[in-house]
Amino acid sequence: MKQICKTVVLRTRTMKNGMLSFYLDYYPGFRDHLSMKTIRHETIGIYIYENPRNNREKEYNKLMTEKAEAIRCRRFESIVNERYDFFDKTKMKGDFLAYFKTIARNKNEKWDFVYAHFEKFVGGKCTFEEVDYDLCNRFRDYLMNAKSLGTGHPLKQNSAAGYWATFRAFLNIAYRNKFIKENPNDYLEKIKTVPTDKETLSLDEIQKLIETPCEIEVLKKAVIFDCLTGLRRSDILRLEWEKICATSDDSQYLDMATQKTGSEGFIFISDKLMEFIGPRGKGLVFKGFKPYMTNYPMKKWFKQAGITKHVTFHGLRHTVASRMVELGVNIQTVQHILAHQSISTTQIYAKHADPQLKAAAELISEKIFEKADNPVVSTDKQSEDIKDSNVTIKLIDFE
């Protein structure tokens, strides 16, 4: 049976300095929809004199008691609004940025970037009542022309599109939790993404990285580990040794939920890779690995290895997908390894490496150039060749 708070009582507790501290006593308690914890007591940060010595202290106690009682009434009103599905207007004065930061704390690092951009956009202050279509649409325009907070370079359109999608997801959360009365998403347009051809590493280039010393050893271990597992950077940063388990035959595997989507990932780790990252320890696998290392330090190391391609850390996921497909791993297996919720995502990653597409192109080219080399062939002979070839070209449709 759902627990419903029936009363909110204003009480005091004695402090060591001769003051009384007001707190609210909830009976039988209520569940906070953010932390999902049951709240029974709440300190409200208002204090009065336990034994007022003069009229000034008595007046102070009276004024503070009235304020504490007003807070009690607001809390009880909020609980009633929640119970009967009324919109709580008092929430509109609340700190939208503080709420955004609380939600972002439990998400992946992209949410932190979006929060930082929005905080900069609103100048560090924003209440819930200020969040409307106009404000959100202006934030969309801001993202379209923003610069990276890290490098100062113009934000790429696909990055802006991803940040905008994350912000709109946050608006849905705020609306669902009744912090905003209307959802601006009903009227906001998406930022379109543009097709990109992500650069990947070849098997030879990965080998070069293994052979090339790196000034930051933990960066080298994280990159090579990612080249062979395809984890997202956020998952690499929080990966703990306890997530690497062993089967009955001592094979090592990784069993974890990805931070971005929550999808379950189950990846076997070769003995050689385990040996490369070092002996098992406690806590984080890649202690000291920081996001900034995947920018200039990684580029510098790649250059030392003779790799001039512009390969990002996220591009290592493309590398895993592409190389696996080239080596004949079926697309469903690659989807499982990368923890994609939709196989269409995996197909986008690996389409340029699909061996069937390559075979189809070579087959038709072979036939065309064969005709060019042997132009005089009778019609009957051509028909016989076609019948005898019995060749089926299978193309995969990538959306």
N, C-alpha and C positions, 0 to 999 in steps of 0.2 A: 504494500500500500504506500502511495506517495506521501511523504512527510510534508506537512504544511505548517508554516510558522503561524501561531495564533496570537501571540503577544510580543510586544517589544517594550521592555521596562528599562527606565533610566536608573542606574545604580552608581554608587561610589565605592572606591576602595582607598584605604589609608596609605599615604606615602610616608617615607622616612623624614621628610623635611617639614612635617606639620601641615601638609596640603592633602586634599582629597582629589582623586582622579575620577572623572566621570567615565562610565562605560555602559554599553547597551547589552542587555541580557535578552537573547532571543529564545523563545520557547515555542515548540520543541527544537528550534534551530531551522535554518534554511540552507539549501545547497546553492553555492555560488556557481553561476553558469560558466565562468571563466576557468576557475581553478578546480571546479567539480568537488570542492571540499565542503563539508557541513560546517556552517558558521554558527556558533552558540554565543560567543561573546565578541564585542568589538570595542576597543579603546578609541575614543574620539578626540583625544588630545586637548581636552579642556579641564582645567584645574581650578579649585576654589580653596579658600582658607578653611581648615578644619575648625578652628576656634577664632573667629574674627574678633579683633581687639578694639576696633573703632568703626565709626560710621562709613569711612572710606572703604574698608575691607568688607563691610556688610553690603554696601552698594555694589561693590565688585562681585561678590558672591551672587547677589540677586541677578545682575546682568548676565553673568556667565551661565547661571542656572537656566535662564530663559533661552539662551542660545543653545544649550545642550538639549533642552526640551524641544526646540524647533528642529534640531537634527533628528531626535527620536521620531517626531511626527513625519518627517520626510522619509526616513527609513521604512516606517510602517506603511506609508503611502506607496512606496516603491514595491513593497512585498504584495500589497493588495492589487496594484496594477499588474504585476507579474502573474498573480493567481487568476485574475479575471480577464487577462489579455487586453488590458487598457494600455495605451501608449503613455509612457512615463515622460512628461514634459520636463521634469527636473533634470533628466539626463542630457537635455539639449545644451545645458551650460557646461557639461563635462568636457574634459580635455581629450579631444580626438587624437592628438599626437601620442599622448600617454597610452591610450587604448591601442593604437596602431603598434606602438613599441612592444606592448605586452603580447599581442598576437604574433608579431614578427619573431619574437624570442623563441617561439616553439616551432618555427618554420625553418626553411633552408636559407642560405646566405643571400639569395636573390632578394628575399623580403627585406633584409637589412639594407641593401642598396636602394630599393624602392623607398623605404622609410627615410633614408638619408636624403634622397632627392626631394621627397615631398616636404620634409622638414625645411630644406633650403628654400623651396618654392614658396612656402607660407611664412617664411621668416621666423620659424621656431614657435609660432603660436597658431592654434586652430581649435575651435570648439565644434561640437557636433552640429549646432544650428547653422554654422557657416558652410557645412558640406552640402552643396546643391549642384545642379547641373552645370551652372556657370563656372563654379570653382573647379569642378572635375574636368570640364572641357578645356579650361585654361591650363590645367596641369598636363593634359594631353598635348597641347601645343608646346608647353615647356619641354616635355620629353622629346618631342620631334626636333627641337633645336638645342638640346642640352649638351653639355660636355661631361665626359667621364670624371667622376670625383677623384679618381686615383691618378690618371695620366693627364687629364686636361684636354684630351683629344675629343673631337666631336663624337657623340654617342651614335653608334651605328643603328640603322633603322630596325634591324631585327632585335637588337638589344632594347631599343625603345618599345618595340612591340611586345617583347617579353615582360618588361617592367610594367607596361600599361595593363597587360592581362593580369598580372599579379595584383596591381592596385584595384582592378575591378573585382577580383576575387575577394579582396579585403572588404570592399563595399558590400558585397553579398553577405559576408559574415556580420558586419555591423548592422545591416538591415534585418537579418535573421534573428539577431539578439536584441532587436528593438532599440538600438541606440540612435538610429535615424528613422524618420517617419516614412520617407519615400526613398526608393532605390533609384539613383541617377542612372544606373546601368540600362534602364528601360529606354533611355534616349541617347546614350553615348555610342559613338562609332568605334570600331576597332582600328588599330594601327596595322596596316597590311605588312606582311613580311615579304621579303624579296628572295628569290632563289639564290642560293650560294653554293659554291663548290668548295667544301672544306678540304684543306690539304691534309694528307695523312702520311705516316711514315711507312716505308717499305721494310721488309724483313731485314735487308742489308743495313738500313739506317738504324734500326733498333739495335742490331749487333754492334754498329759503330758506337752507339751511346754506351753500351755495356763496356766496351773496350776503352772509352775515353774517360779519364778522371774528371770528377766534378768537385769544385771548391766546397759545395755544400753536400755532404754525403747523404743526408736524409732526403734531399731533393732527388738525387739519382735513384735511390731506392724506391721512392714514391712514384717516379715517372715510369721506371721499368715495371713495377708492380701494376701500374695502371695500363701500360701497354699490353699486358697479358691477362688482365681481368676486366678492364673497361668500366671501373667504378667512377662515379662522379667525384669531383674534387671535394665536395662537402662530405661524402662518405669516406673518402681517404682521410680527411682531417680528423674525423671522429672514430675511425676504426680502432677497436680494442682487441687485444690478444684473445680474450675470451670468446670473441666471435669466430675465431678460427678453430674449428673442431676437427676431430679425427674419427674415421670410420673404424670398423672392426679390424680391417687390414692395414691400419695406420695411414690411410690416405687422408690428406689434409683438404678441408673444404671450408668455404666461407658461407655462413648462414646468417643473413641480416635483412632488415627492411630498409630500403633506400630512403634517404631523408626527403627527397623531392616528391616522390609519389606514394611512398609507403608500401610499394610493391615488394614482395618477398624475393630475395635473391639467393640462389644456391649455386656456388661456383667452386669447382675443384681447383686446387692449387698444386702445381707440380712440385716434386721434391727439389728440383733445381731452383725454382723460384723461392721456395721456403729457405733454401740454403743461401740464396742471394740476399734476402732481406735481413738475415741474421738470426741468432738464437732467440727462442721464445722468451718473452719477458712478461711484465705486468703493465696494465694500463694501456696507453696509446701505443699502437704499433709503430707509428712514425712520429715519435716525440720530437718536438722542435720544428716540425713542418708547418710553414705559415703560407697563407694565400699569396703574399707579395712575391714569394720565391718563384711562382709560376709565370712571372713577367720577365723582367730584365735578367735575373740570375739564370733562368731556364734558357732564354734566348742566347745568352753568352755561352753557355755550355754546349748548346746545339751547334753554334758557330764553330766552336773549338773541335767539334766532331765532324765538321765539314758539311753540315746540314744547313742549307740556305733557305729552305722552305719556311713559310710563315705557319707554323703548327702551334696551335694553342693547346692548353692542357685538356680542354674539352675535346679537341681534335684527336686525342688519344683514344677516345671512345669510337670515333669514326675509324681509326686505325684498326682496332680490335675487330669491329664488324666487317670491315673490308677484307682484311687478311684472312679471317675465318671463312668467309664466303668463297674467296679465291682458292682456299685449300679444300673446299668441298663440304664444309659444315653446312647442314641444312638450315634454312632461315628460321624455323621454329626453335631450334637449339640456340641460335644466336639471340633470338628474342628473349629466351629464358635467361641467358647469361647476362644480358644487359638490363633485365628487369623492366622491359617495355610492356606497358599495358595493352598496346595495340601493335599488331604485327606490321601495320602500314608504316609505323615509325621506323621499325627495323629495316624495312625495304628501302626507305629513303636513305638511310645511312649506308646501305650496302649495294645500291643499285649499280653503281659504276664498276663494282667488282664482280657482278654476277657472271659466272662462267657460261651460262646458257646464252646470254646476250652476245658475249664475245664469240661463242661458237657459231651462233646464227650469222653474225656479220662475216666471219671468215668463210662460212659455207657458201653464202650467196656470192661473195667476192671470188671464191674459187671457181664457181660455175661461170661467172661472167668472164673472167680472164681465161678460162678454159675455152670458151667460145671464141674469144679474140685470138687465141693461139691456134685454133682449129676452125677456121671460118667456113670451110666447105664440108658440110655434113648434111646428108639427105634428111628430109622431113621424117621419113619412116624410121631412120636410125635414131633421130632425136626422141621420137615417141618411145622406142624400145629402151633407150637410156633412162628416160623418166620412169617408165614402168619398173625397170630393174633396180633403180636407185632406192626406192621405198624409203625416202628420207622425210622425217617429220621435224619441222622447225617449231619449237615451242617458245613463245615469247611471254614474259611476265609483264602484266600491265601495272606499272607503278603510278599511283595517283599523286 
